[in-house]
Amino acid sequence: SCSREYVDLYTEVEDPSSDLISTPFGGRYCGRVFPRRRISMHKTLVIGFYTDYENDTADVFHGTYQFVDASRFLLGKPEPGSVCSFTIQGDQKREGDFYSPTYPGVYPKNLQCRYRFLGSRGQRVRLEFLDFDLFYGGSHGDPLIGTYCGQQRNLVVYSSAETLYVKFTTLRRMADSQNRGFAGWFEFSEKFVNLDFIKKNDGEHIRGTECDQKILSRKESNGTVYSPNWPLPYQANIVCRYYIYGMEDAQHLERVRLDFDKFHMEDHRADDAPECQDAYLKLYMQGQEERQAVEEFDHAFCGNQAPPALISEGPRLVMVFSSGQTKGTGFRARYLFETDYKVPGTPSPNNTCHFWYLSESQASGDFNSPRYPANYPSSTRCEYVFLGGLGEQVKIVFNYFKTKAELAYHGYNEACVEDWLEIYEVSSKGESSKVGRYCAKTAPGPIVSDAGVNMMKVILHTDNAGVAGGFSATYYFLKDVNKFGDCGGNITGEENGMVTSPGYPNAYKNDRQMCNWYITVRPGHRVLLYFTLFLIEGDPKERGCPSAVVRVWKDLSDAPLELCGEALSNDTREVISTSNILKVSFMTAQKAVGNGGFKAIWTEIREERVDVGLSIPRFVPDPNCQEIKCAVNGYCISSRLKCNGVPNCGSSDNTDEDDCK
């Protein structure tokens, strides 16, 4: 609030006789904040001092003045109607100083200064700002190269061709800070890097740089990158950057594959020097987004030996070519943008989502859906093939599972019609047998291939609408596994029996276990399996059966029922085989916490098969049953099972135990 004593400055006075009221005001100062250095726009500068104090003290202010040569601000031919706009012709002045008006004094407000640098054909223009101090004024119009403000040092800008246009704009009001503008150096030259080597491929020159370029993917596109001036020798003392960027969005994720077929850069290393000392090509396999990461390169190459094939670690790859003091022909490399599934394993050579896992390479490991833990892409089919050696079996345990399922809250087999995952056993003849189809949150239970089956296949299918987190799983190749596992067996020659989890009636262990029961009854009969107790960790609706699972094969050639939780539905509490063989499997993963387990009663029943032209056979109770006819369920069971203390007629039917003393 300078009101009683202050200094006024006028630095844009065109004529000493001008009226100060109509002259642009340069600022008012009082207190202890003194003005920074000022230089007039013309040959006159006015200082006004005002005070209403009667007894002034000495030394209210003091300063120094100097008359400076105005020719240094006349860069070229002045533009009519502007006090600070010029056209600079390269054929008249190839290089020189370059100042903002009144530099190094505080620049005036409301300036529009234009500088047009016009070179000859084949020339480029280089500007180097040695001092740069501008107030940040917010957004500007779209520039050709860039908008610069703040404090900077050694800012260098190159034109892409023989012309360059610079516009210097100041605020219409006085800035809160007193900034001095810029000082630099301009140069026209034919020796700057010719940009034709960028035009040979799909690269785009990064405006303002001497020779930097960016190459953006057009979806699995490819091309060739060259060193400057290729195939002729490159120039000395140049640095060119190559920003090669693959696609990265909700649907696409790519990586960059780079193959060099020509490479010649003189190697001036001493015999014991590990790094290239002069000319080099540095590669940043994850991109180089920060200046402080300039020394955190992944590879540096020089000499005459072509680098090996390289693949970026993500969608971005950056190369920095520095010629140093050497001369050479440089390099030529082929780049390819390929889909990055982010799946461990051996990929197929045609870059489809197909991965192999061989026991001879790795006895166990992880695999996952594309891009996990990010969402997988839509409209995708991925195949994972696991191949063990002779006598080995494959085990798979799922650690996370979620697919998009808007039509069903939980999903298994025929309920999965959107995004789903299927698991197959593959025989030595190449015949596939489906274990199950899974979707939503219904994670597959631990699975081990049958004895003699050393190959499994997992298929992920996604439709064209919606995505989810996918899955993460671990595979193992197992050797010398008993066909029946830790607690199973081959049950034959019996009319009924009981199958229980290991350790029953105690809880099963919180450890890896596998049990397989094969129940075979007489031809013409089937197997009725009835669960009287079922307490297995997991929840089919919320998270599936990732830690422990009971599987029941009604038909060995079809996918099994997959069971867990603590409440079986009516169609899973009681199961009947389609032939005289039924298989039951119990399997836990190492992450299992244990639970009460299960108890199931099995009974040989006799029913007649009725073929009515359906793909699925139909069975009806034996009308000629000469033994026990279960009154509710209609099963025909052996009369020897009467009053044995076991509910052999199944759920809600106590016919075989009625009238027992």
Secondary structure as a PSIPRED ss2 file (coil, helix, strand):
# PSIPRED VFORMAT (PSIPRED V4.0)

   1 S C   1.000  0.000  0.000
   2 C C   1.000  0.000  0.000
   3 S C   1.000  0.000  0.000
   4 R C   1.000  0.000  0.000
   5 E E   0.000  0.000  1.000
   6 Y E   0.000  0.000  1.000
   7 V E   0.000  0.000  1.000
   8 D E   0.000  0.000  1.000
   9 L E   0.000  0.000  1.000
  10 Y E   0.000  0.000  1.000
  11 T E   0.000  0.000  1.000
  12 E E   0.000  0.000  1.000
  13 V E   0.000  0.000  1.000
  14 E C   1.000  0.000  0.000
  15 D C   1.000  0.000  0.000
  16 P C   1.000  0.000  0.000
  17 S C   1.000  0.000  0.000
  18 S C   1.000  0.000  0.000
  19 D C   1.000  0.000  0.000
  20 L H   0.000  1.000  0.000
  21 I H   0.000  1.000  0.000
  22 S H   0.000  1.000  0.000
  23 T C   1.000  0.000  0.000
  24 P C   1.000  0.000  0.000
  25 F C   1.000  0.000  0.000
  26 G C   1.000  0.000  0.000
  27 G C   1.000  0.000  0.000
  28 R E   0.000  0.000  1.000
  29 Y E   0.000  0.000  1.000
  30 C C   1.000  0.000  0.000
  31 G C   1.000  0.000  0.000
  32 R C   1.000  0.000  0.000
  33 V C   1.000  0.000  0.000
  34 F C   1.000  0.000  0.000
  35 P C   1.000  0.000  0.000
  36 R C   1.000  0.000  0.000
  37 R C   1.000  0.000  0.000
  38 R C   1.000  0.000  0.000
  39 I C   1.000  0.000  0.000
  40 S C   1.000  0.000  0.000
  41 M C   1.000  0.000  0.000
  42 H C   1.000  0.000  0.000
  43 K C   1.000  0.000  0.000
  44 T E   0.000  0.000  1.000
  45 L E   0.000  0.000  1.000
  46 V E   0.000  0.000  1.000
  47 I E   0.000  0.000  1.000
  48 G E   0.000  0.000  1.000
  49 F E   0.000  0.000  1.000
  50 Y E   0.000  0.000  1.000
  51 T E   0.000  0.000  1.000
  52 D C   1.000  0.000  0.000
  53 Y C   1.000  0.000  0.000
  54 E C   1.000  0.000  0.000
  55 N C   1.000  0.000  0.000
  56 D C   1.000  0.000  0.000
  57 T C   1.000  0.000  0.000
  58 A C   1.000  0.000  0.000
  59 D C   1.000  0.000  0.000
  60 V C   1.000  0.000  0.000
  61 F C   1.000  0.000  0.000
  62 H C   1.000  0.000  0.000
  63 G C   1.000  0.000  0.000
  64 T C   1.000  0.000  0.000
  65 Y C   1.000  0.000  0.000
  66 Q C   1.000  0.000  0.000
  67 F C   1.000  0.000  0.000
  68 V C   1.000  0.000  0.000
  69 D C   1.000  0.000  0.000
  70 A H   0.000  1.000  0.000
  71 S H   0.000  1.000  0.000
  72 R H   0.000  1.000  0.000
  73 F H   0.000  1.000  0.000
  74 L C   1.000  0.000  0.000
  75 L C   1.000  0.000  0.000
  76 G C   1.000  0.000  0.000
  77 K E   0.000  0.000  1.000
  78 P E   0.000  0.000  1.000
  79 E C   1.000  0.000  0.000
  80 P C   1.000  0.000  0.000
  81 G C   1.000  0.000  0.000
  82 S C   1.000  0.000  0.000
  83 V C   1.000  0.000  0.000
  84 C C   1.000  0.000  0.000
  85 S C   1.000  0.000  0.000
  86 F E   0.000  0.000  1.000
  87 T E   0.000  0.000  1.000
  88 I E   0.000  0.000  1.000
  89 Q E   0.000  0.000  1.000
  90 G C   1.000  0.000  0.000
  91 D C   1.000  0.000  0.000
  92 Q C   1.000  0.000  0.000
  93 K C   1.000  0.000  0.000
  94 R C   1.000  0.000  0.000
  95 E E   0.000  0.000  1.000
  96 G E   0.000  0.000  1.000
  97 D E   0.000  0.000  1.000
  98 F E   0.000  0.000  1.000
  99 Y E   0.000  0.000  1.000
 100 S C   1.000  0.000  0.000
 101 P C   1.000  0.000  0.000
 102 T C   1.000  0.000  0.000
 103 Y C   1.000  0.000  0.000
 104 P C   1.000  0.000  0.000
 105 G C   1.000  0.000  0.000
 106 V C   1.000  0.000  0.000
 107 Y C   1.000  0.000  0.000
 108 P C   1.000  0.000  0.000
 109 K C   1.000  0.000  0.000
 110 N C   1.000  0.000  0.000
 111 L C   1.000  0.000  0.000
 112 Q E   0.000  0.000  1.000
 113 C E   0.000  0.000  1.000
 114 R E   0.000  0.000  1.000
 115 Y E   0.000  0.000  1.000
 116 R E   0.000  0.000  1.000
 117 F E   0.000  0.000  1.000
 118 L E   0.000  0.000  1.000
 119 G C   1.000  0.000  0.000
 120 S C   1.000  0.000  0.000
 121 R C   1.000  0.000  0.000
 122 G C   1.000  0.000  0.000
 123 Q C   1.000  0.000  0.000
 124 R E   0.000  0.000  1.000
 125 V E   0.000  0.000  1.000
 126 R E   0.000  0.000  1.000
 127 L E   0.000  0.000  1.000
 128 E E   0.000  0.000  1.000
 129 F E   0.000  0.000  1.000
 130 L E   0.000  0.000  1.000
 131 D E   0.000  0.000  1.000
 132 F E   0.000  0.000  1.000
 133 D E   0.000  0.000  1.000
 134 L E   0.000  0.000  1.000
 135 F C   1.000  0.000  0.000
 136 Y C   1.000  0.000  0.000
 137 G C   1.000  0.000  0.000
 138 G C   1.000  0.000  0.000
 139 S C   1.000  0.000  0.000
 140 H C   1.000  0.000  0.000
 141 G C   1.000  0.000  0.000
 142 D C   1.000  0.000  0.000
 143 P C   1.000  0.000  0.000
 144 L C   1.000  0.000  0.000
 145 I C   1.000  0.000  0.000
 146 G C   1.000  0.000  0.000
 147 T C   1.000  0.000  0.000
 148 Y C   1.000  0.000  0.000
 149 C C   1.000  0.000  0.000
 150 G E   0.000  0.000  1.000
 151 Q E   0.000  0.000  1.000
 152 Q E   0.000  0.000  1.000
 153 R C   1.000  0.000  0.000
 154 N C   1.000  0.000  0.000
 155 L E   0.000  0.000  1.000
 156 V E   0.000  0.000  1.000
 157 V E   0.000  0.000  1.000
 158 Y E   0.000  0.000  1.000
 159 S C   1.000  0.000  0.000
 160 S C   1.000  0.000  0.000
 161 A C   1.000  0.000  0.000
 162 E C   1.000  0.000  0.000
 163 T E   0.000  0.000  1.000
 164 L E   0.000  0.000  1.000
 165 Y E   0.000  0.000  1.000
 166 V E   0.000  0.000  1.000
 167 K E   0.000  0.000  1.000
 168 F E   0.000  0.000  1.000
 169 T E   0.000  0.000  1.000
 170 T C   1.000  0.000  0.000
 171 L C   1.000  0.000  0.000
 172 R C   1.000  0.000  0.000
 173 R C   1.000  0.000  0.000
 174 M C   1.000  0.000  0.000
 175 A C   1.000  0.000  0.000
 176 D C   1.000  0.000  0.000
 177 S C   1.000  0.000  0.000
 178 Q C   1.000  0.000  0.000
 179 N C   1.000  0.000  0.000
 180 R C   1.000  0.000  0.000
 181 G E   0.000  0.000  1.000
 182 F E   0.000  0.000  1.000
 183 A E   0.000  0.000  1.000
 184 G E   0.000  0.000  1.000
 185 W E   0.000  0.000  1.000
 186 F E   0.000  0.000  1.000
 187 E E   0.000  0.000  1.000
 188 F E   0.000  0.000  1.000
 189 S E   0.000  0.000  1.000
 190 E C   1.000  0.000  0.000
 191 K C   1.000  0.000  0.000
 192 F C   1.000  0.000  0.000
 193 V C   1.000  0.000  0.000
 194 N C   1.000  0.000  0.000
 195 L C   1.000  0.000  0.000
 196 D H   0.000  1.000  0.000
 197 F H   0.000  1.000  0.000
 198 I H   0.000  1.000  0.000
 199 K H   0.000  1.000  0.000
 200 K C   1.000  0.000  0.000
 201 N C   1.000  0.000  0.000
 202 D C   1.000  0.000  0.000
 203 G C   1.000  0.000  0.000
 204 E E   0.000  0.000  1.000
 205 H E   0.000  0.000  1.000
 206 I C   1.000  0.000  0.000
 207 R C   1.000  0.000  0.000
 208 G E   0.000  0.000  1.000
 209 T C   1.000  0.000  0.000
 210 E C   1.000  0.000  0.000
 211 C C   1.000  0.000  0.000
 212 D C   1.000  0.000  0.000
 213 Q E   0.000  0.000  1.000
 214 K E   0.000  0.000  1.000
 215 I E   0.000  0.000  1.000
 216 L E   0.000  0.000  1.000
 217 S C   1.000  0.000  0.000
 218 R C   1.000  0.000  0.000
 219 K C   1.000  0.000  0.000
 220 E C   1.000  0.000  0.000
 221 S C   1.000  0.000  0.000
 222 N E   0.000  0.000  1.000
 223 G E   0.000  0.000  1.000
 224 T E   0.000  0.000  1.000
 225 V E   0.000  0.000  1.000
 226 Y E   0.000  0.000  1.000
 227 S C   1.000  0.000  0.000
 228 P C   1.000  0.000  0.000
 229 N C   1.000  0.000  0.000
 230 W C   1.000  0.000  0.000
 231 P C   1.000  0.000  0.000
 232 L C   1.000  0.000  0.000
 233 P C   1.000  0.000  0.000
 234 Y C   1.000  0.000  0.000
 235 Q C   1.000  0.000  0.000
 236 A C   1.000  0.000  0.000
 237 N C   1.000  0.000  0.000
 238 I C   1.000  0.000  0.000
 239 V E   0.000  0.000  1.000
 240 C E   0.000  0.000  1.000
 241 R E   0.000  0.000  1.000
 242 Y E   0.000  0.000  1.000
 243 Y E   0.000  0.000  1.000
 244 I E   0.000  0.000  1.000
 245 Y E   0.000  0.000  1.000
 246 G C   1.000  0.000  0.000
 247 M C   1.000  0.000  0.000
 248 E E   0.000  0.000  1.000
 249 D C   1.000  0.000  0.000
 250 A C   1.000  0.000  0.000
 251 Q C   1.000  0.000  0.000
 252 H C   1.000  0.000  0.000
 253 L E   0.000  0.000  1.000
 254 E E   0.000  0.000  1.000
 255 R E   0.000  0.000  1.000
 256 V E   0.000  0.000  1.000
 257 R E   0.000  0.000  1.000
 258 L E   0.000  0.000  1.000
 259 D E   0.000  0.000  1.000
 260 F E   0.000  0.000  1.000
 261 D E   0.000  0.000  1.000
 262 K E   0.000  0.000  1.000
 263 F E   0.000  0.000  1.000
 264 H E   0.000  0.000  1.000
 265 M E   0.000  0.000  1.000
 266 E C   1.000  0.000  0.000
 267 D C   1.000  0.000  0.000
 268 H C   1.000  0.000  0.000
 269 R C   1.000  0.000  0.000
 270 A C   1.000  0.000  0.000
 271 D C   1.000  0.000  0.000
 272 D C   1.000  0.000  0.000
 273 A C   1.000  0.000  0.000
 274 P C   1.000  0.000  0.000
 275 E C   1.000  0.000  0.000
 276 C C   1.000  0.000  0.000
 277 Q C   1.000  0.000  0.000
 278 D C   1.000  0.000  0.000
 279 A C   1.000  0.000  0.000
 280 Y E   0.000  0.000  1.000
 281 L E   0.000  0.000  1.000
 282 K E   0.000  0.000  1.000
 283 L E   0.000  0.000  1.000
 284 Y E   0.000  0.000  1.000
 285 M C   1.000  0.000  0.000
 286 Q C   1.000  0.000  0.000
 287 G C   1.000  0.000  0.000
 288 Q C   1.000  0.000  0.000
 289 E C   1.000  0.000  0.000
 290 E C   1.000  0.000  0.000
 291 R H   0.000  1.000  0.000
 292 Q H   0.000  1.000  0.000
 293 A H   0.000  1.000  0.000
 294 V C   1.000  0.000  0.000
 295 E C   1.000  0.000  0.000
 296 E C   1.000  0.000  0.000
 297 F C   1.000  0.000  0.000
 298 D C   1.000  0.000  0.000
 299 H E   0.000  0.000  1.000
 300 A E   0.000  0.000  1.000
 301 F E   0.000  0.000  1.000
 302 C C   1.000  0.000  0.000
 303 G E   0.000  0.000  1.000
 304 N C   1.000  0.000  0.000
 305 Q C   1.000  0.000  0.000
 306 A C   1.000  0.000  0.000
 307 P C   1.000  0.000  0.000
 308 P C   1.000  0.000  0.000
 309 A C   1.000  0.000  0.000
 310 L E   0.000  0.000  1.000
 311 I E   0.000  0.000  1.000
 312 S C   1.000  0.000  0.000
 313 E C   1.000  0.000  0.000
 314 G C   1.000  0.000  0.000
 315 P C   1.000  0.000  0.000
 316 R E   0.000  0.000  1.000
 317 L E   0.000  0.000  1.000
 318 V E   0.000  0.000  1.000
 319 M E   0.000  0.000  1.000
 320 V E   0.000  0.000  1.000
 321 F E   0.000  0.000  1.000
 322 S E   0.000  0.000  1.000
 323 S C   1.000  0.000  0.000
 324 G C   1.000  0.000  0.000
 325 Q C   1.000  0.000  0.000
 326 T C   1.000  0.000  0.000
 327 K C   1.000  0.000  0.000
 328 G C   1.000  0.000  0.000
 329 T C   1.000  0.000  0.000
 330 G E   0.000  0.000  1.000
 331 F E   0.000  0.000  1.000
 332 R E   0.000  0.000  1.000
 333 A E   0.000  0.000  1.000
 334 R E   0.000  0.000  1.000
 335 Y E   0.000  0.000  1.000
 336 L E   0.000  0.000  1.000
 337 F E   0.000  0.000  1.000
 338 E E   0.000  0.000  1.000
 339 T E   0.000  0.000  1.000
 340 D C   1.000  0.000  0.000
 341 Y C   1.000  0.000  0.000
 342 K C   1.000  0.000  0.000
 343 V C   1.000  0.000  0.000
 344 P C   1.000  0.000  0.000
 345 G C   1.000  0.000  0.000
 346 T E   0.000  0.000  1.000
 347 P E   0.000  0.000  1.000
 348 S C   1.000  0.000  0.000
 349 P C   1.000  0.000  0.000
 350 N C   1.000  0.000  0.000
 351 N C   1.000  0.000  0.000
 352 T C   1.000  0.000  0.000
 353 C C   1.000  0.000  0.000
 354 H E   0.000  0.000  1.000
 355 F E   0.000  0.000  1.000
 356 W E   0.000  0.000  1.000
 357 Y E   0.000  0.000  1.000
 358 L E   0.000  0.000  1.000
 359 S C   1.000  0.000  0.000
 360 E C   1.000  0.000  0.000
 361 S C   1.000  0.000  0.000
 362 Q C   1.000  0.000  0.000
 363 A C   1.000  0.000  0.000
 364 S E   0.000  0.000  1.000
 365 G E   0.000  0.000  1.000
 366 D E   0.000  0.000  1.000
 367 F E   0.000  0.000  1.000
 368 N E   0.000  0.000  1.000
 369 S C   1.000  0.000  0.000
 370 P C   1.000  0.000  0.000
 371 R C   1.000  0.000  0.000
 372 Y C   1.000  0.000  0.000
 373 P C   1.000  0.000  0.000
 374 A C   1.000  0.000  0.000
 375 N C   1.000  0.000  0.000
 376 Y C   1.000  0.000  0.000
 377 P C   1.000  0.000  0.000
 378 S C   1.000  0.000  0.000
 379 S C   1.000  0.000  0.000
 380 T E   0.000  0.000  1.000
 381 R E   0.000  0.000  1.000
 382 C E   0.000  0.000  1.000
 383 E E   0.000  0.000  1.000
 384 Y E   0.000  0.000  1.000
 385 V E   0.000  0.000  1.000
 386 F E   0.000  0.000  1.000
 387 L E   0.000  0.000  1.000
 388 G C   1.000  0.000  0.000
 389 G C   1.000  0.000  0.000
 390 L C   1.000  0.000  0.000
 391 G C   1.000  0.000  0.000
 392 E C   1.000  0.000  0.000
 393 Q E   0.000  0.000  1.000
 394 V E   0.000  0.000  1.000
 395 K E   0.000  0.000  1.000
 396 I E   0.000  0.000  1.000
 397 V E   0.000  0.000  1.000
 398 F E   0.000  0.000  1.000
 399 N E   0.000  0.000  1.000
 400 Y E   0.000  0.000  1.000
 401 F E   0.000  0.000  1.000
 402 K E   0.000  0.000  1.000
 403 T C   1.000  0.000  0.000
 404 K C   1.000  0.000  0.000
 405 A C   1.000  0.000  0.000
 406 E C   1.000  0.000  0.000
 407 L C   1.000  0.000  0.000
 408 A C   1.000  0.000  0.000
 409 Y C   1.000  0.000  0.000
 410 H C   1.000  0.000  0.000
 411 G E   0.000  0.000  1.000
 412 Y E   0.000  0.000  1.000
 413 N H   0.000  1.000  0.000
 414 E H   0.000  1.000  0.000
 415 A H   0.000  1.000  0.000
 416 C C   1.000  0.000  0.000
 417 V C   1.000  0.000  0.000
 418 E C   1.000  0.000  0.000
 419 D C   1.000  0.000  0.000
 420 W E   0.000  0.000  1.000
 421 L E   0.000  0.000  1.000
 422 E E   0.000  0.000  1.000
 423 I E   0.000  0.000  1.000
 424 Y E   0.000  0.000  1.000
 425 E E   0.000  0.000  1.000
 426 V E   0.000  0.000  1.000
 427 S C   1.000  0.000  0.000
 428 S C   1.000  0.000  0.000
 429 K C   1.000  0.000  0.000
 430 G C   1.000  0.000  0.000
 431 E C   1.000  0.000  0.000
 432 S E   0.000  0.000  1.000
 433 S E   0.000  0.000  1.000
 434 K E   0.000  0.000  1.000
 435 V E   0.000  0.000  1.000
 436 G E   0.000  0.000  1.000
 437 R E   0.000  0.000  1.000
 438 Y E   0.000  0.000  1.000
 439 C E   0.000  0.000  1.000
 440 A C   1.000  0.000  0.000
 441 K C   1.000  0.000  0.000
 442 T C   1.000  0.000  0.000
 443 A C   1.000  0.000  0.000
 444 P C   1.000  0.000  0.000
 445 G C   1.000  0.000  0.000
 446 P C   1.000  0.000  0.000
 447 I E   0.000  0.000  1.000
 448 V E   0.000  0.000  1.000
 449 S C   1.000  0.000  0.000
 450 D C   1.000  0.000  0.000
 451 A C   1.000  0.000  0.000
 452 G C   1.000  0.000  0.000
 453 V C   1.000  0.000  0.000
 454 N C   1.000  0.000  0.000
 455 M E   0.000  0.000  1.000
 456 M E   0.000  0.000  1.000
 457 K E   0.000  0.000  1.000
 458 V E   0.000  0.000  1.000
 459 I E   0.000  0.000  1.000
 460 L E   0.000  0.000  1.000
 461 H E   0.000  0.000  1.000
 462 T E   0.000  0.000  1.000
 463 D C   1.000  0.000  0.000
 464 N C   1.000  0.000  0.000
 465 A C   1.000  0.000  0.000
 466 G C   1.000  0.000  0.000
 467 V C   1.000  0.000  0.000
 468 A C   1.000  0.000  0.000
 469 G C   1.000  0.000  0.000
 470 G E   0.000  0.000  1.000
 471 F E   0.000  0.000  1.000
 472 S E   0.000  0.000  1.000
 473 A E   0.000  0.000  1.000
 474 T E   0.000  0.000  1.000
 475 Y E   0.000  0.000  1.000
 476 Y E   0.000  0.000  1.000
 477 F E   0.000  0.000  1.000
 478 L E   0.000  0.000  1.000
 479 K C   1.000  0.000  0.000
 480 D C   1.000  0.000  0.000
 481 V C   1.000  0.000  0.000
 482 N C   1.000  0.000  0.000
 483 K C   1.000  0.000  0.000
 484 F C   1.000  0.000  0.000
 485 G E   0.000  0.000  1.000
 486 D C   1.000  0.000  0.000
 487 C C   1.000  0.000  0.000
 488 G C   1.000  0.000  0.000
 489 G E   0.000  0.000  1.000
 490 N E   0.000  0.000  1.000
 491 I E   0.000  0.000  1.000
 492 T E   0.000  0.000  1.000
 493 G C   1.000  0.000  0.000
 494 E C   1.000  0.000  0.000
 495 E C   1.000  0.000  0.000
 496 N E   0.000  0.000  1.000
 497 G E   0.000  0.000  1.000
 498 M E   0.000  0.000  1.000
 499 V E   0.000  0.000  1.000
 500 T E   0.000  0.000  1.000
 501 S C   1.000  0.000  0.000
 502 P C   1.000  0.000  0.000
 503 G C   1.000  0.000  0.000
 504 Y C   1.000  0.000  0.000
 505 P C   1.000  0.000  0.000
 506 N C   1.000  0.000  0.000
 507 A C   1.000  0.000  0.000
 508 Y C   1.000  0.000  0.000
 509 K C   1.000  0.000  0.000
 510 N C   1.000  0.000  0.000
 511 D C   1.000  0.000  0.000
 512 R C   1.000  0.000  0.000
 513 Q E   0.000  0.000  1.000
 514 M E   0.000  0.000  1.000
 515 C E   0.000  0.000  1.000
 516 N E   0.000  0.000  1.000
 517 W E   0.000  0.000  1.000
 518 Y E   0.000  0.000  1.000
 519 I E   0.000  0.000  1.000
 520 T E   0.000  0.000  1.000
 521 V C   1.000  0.000  0.000
 522 R C   1.000  0.000  0.000
 523 P C   1.000  0.000  0.000
 524 G C   1.000  0.000  0.000
 525 H E   0.000  0.000  1.000
 526 R E   0.000  0.000  1.000
 527 V E   0.000  0.000  1.000
 528 L E   0.000  0.000  1.000
 529 L E   0.000  0.000  1.000
 530 Y E   0.000  0.000  1.000
 531 F E   0.000  0.000  1.000
 532 T E   0.000  0.000  1.000
 533 L E   0.000  0.000  1.000
 534 F E   0.000  0.000  1.000
 535 L E   0.000  0.000  1.000
 536 I E   0.000  0.000  1.000
 537 E C   1.000  0.000  0.000
 538 G C   1.000  0.000  0.000
 539 D E   0.000  0.000  1.000
 540 P C   1.000  0.000  0.000
 541 K C   1.000  0.000  0.000
 542 E C   1.000  0.000  0.000
 543 R C   1.000  0.000  0.000
 544 G E   0.000  0.000  1.000
 545 C C   1.000  0.000  0.000
 546 P C   1.000  0.000  0.000
 547 S C   1.000  0.000  0.000
 548 A E   0.000  0.000  1.000
 549 V E   0.000  0.000  1.000
 550 V E   0.000  0.000  1.000
 551 R E   0.000  0.000  1.000
 552 V E   0.000  0.000  1.000
 553 W E   0.000  0.000  1.000
 554 K C   1.000  0.000  0.000
 555 D C   1.000  0.000  0.000
 556 L C   1.000  0.000  0.000
 557 S C   1.000  0.000  0.000
 558 D C   1.000  0.000  0.000
 559 A C   1.000  0.000  0.000
 560 P C   1.000  0.000  0.000
 561 L E   0.000  0.000  1.000
 562 E E   0.000  0.000  1.000
 563 L E   0.000  0.000  1.000
 564 C C   1.000  0.000  0.000
 565 G E   0.000  0.000  1.000
 566 E C   1.000  0.000  0.000
 567 A C   1.000  0.000  0.000
 568 L C   1.000  0.000  0.000
 569 S C   1.000  0.000  0.000
 570 N H   0.000  1.000  0.000
 571 D H   0.000  1.000  0.000
 572 T H   0.000  1.000  0.000
 573 R H   0.000  1.000  0.000
 574 E E   0.000  0.000  1.000
 575 V E   0.000  0.000  1.000
 576 I E   0.000  0.000  1.000
 577 S C   1.000  0.000  0.000
 578 T C   1.000  0.000  0.000
 579 S C   1.000  0.000  0.000
 580 N C   1.000  0.000  0.000
 581 I E   0.000  0.000  1.000
 582 L E   0.000  0.000  1.000
 583 K E   0.000  0.000  1.000
 584 V E   0.000  0.000  1.000
 585 S E   0.000  0.000  1.000
 586 F E   0.000  0.000  1.000
 587 M E   0.000  0.000  1.000
 588 T E   0.000  0.000  1.000
 589 A C   1.000  0.000  0.000
 590 Q C   1.000  0.000  0.000
 591 K C   1.000  0.000  0.000
 592 A C   1.000  0.000  0.000
 593 V C   1.000  0.000  0.000
 594 G C   1.000  0.000  0.000
 595 N C   1.000  0.000  0.000
 596 G C   1.000  0.000  0.000
 597 G E   0.000  0.000  1.000
 598 F E   0.000  0.000  1.000
 599 K E   0.000  0.000  1.000
 600 A E   0.000  0.000  1.000
 601 I E   0.000  0.000  1.000
 602 W E   0.000  0.000  1.000
 603 T E   0.000  0.000  1.000
 604 E E   0.000  0.000  1.000
 605 I E   0.000  0.000  1.000
 606 R E   0.000  0.000  1.000
 607 E E   0.000  0.000  1.000
 608 E E   0.000  0.000  1.000
 609 R E   0.000  0.000  1.000
 610 V E   0.000  0.000  1.000
 611 D C   1.000  0.000  0.000
 612 V C   1.000  0.000  0.000
 613 G C   1.000  0.000  0.000
 614 L C   1.000  0.000  0.000
 615 S C   1.000  0.000  0.000
 616 I C   1.000  0.000  0.000
 617 P C   1.000  0.000  0.000
 618 R E   0.000  0.000  1.000
 619 F E   0.000  0.000  1.000
 620 V E   0.000  0.000  1.000
 621 P E   0.000  0.000  1.000
 622 D C   1.000  0.000  0.000
 623 P C   1.000  0.000  0.000
 624 N C   1.000  0.000  0.000
 625 C C   1.000  0.000  0.000
 626 Q C   1.000  0.000  0.000
 627 E C   1.000  0.000  0.000
 628 I E   0.000  0.000  1.000
 629 K E   0.000  0.000  1.000
 630 C C   1.000  0.000  0.000
 631 A C   1.000  0.000  0.000
 632 V C   1.000  0.000  0.000
 633 N C   1.000  0.000  0.000
 634 G C   1.000  0.000  0.000
 635 Y C   1.000  0.000  0.000
 636 C E   0.000  0.000  1.000
 637 I E   0.000  0.000  1.000
 638 S C   1.000  0.000  0.000
 639 S H   0.000  1.000  0.000
 640 R H   0.000  1.000  0.000
 641 L H   0.000  1.000  0.000
 642 K C   1.000  0.000  0.000
 643 C C   1.000  0.000  0.000
 644 N C   1.000  0.000  0.000
 645 G C   1.000  0.000  0.000
 646 V C   1.000  0.000  0.000
 647 P C   1.000  0.000  0.000
 648 N C   1.000  0.000  0.000
 649 C C   1.000  0.000  0.000
 650 G C   1.000  0.000  0.000
 651 S C   1.000  0.000  0.000
 652 S C   1.000  0.000  0.000
 653 D C   1.000  0.000  0.000
 654 N C   1.000  0.000  0.000
 655 T H   0.000  1.000  0.000
 656 D H   0.000  1.000  0.000
 657 E H   0.000  1.000  0.000
 658 D C   1.000  0.000  0.000
 659 D C   1.000  0.000  0.000
 660 C C   1.000  0.000  0.000
 661 K C   1.000  0.000  0.000
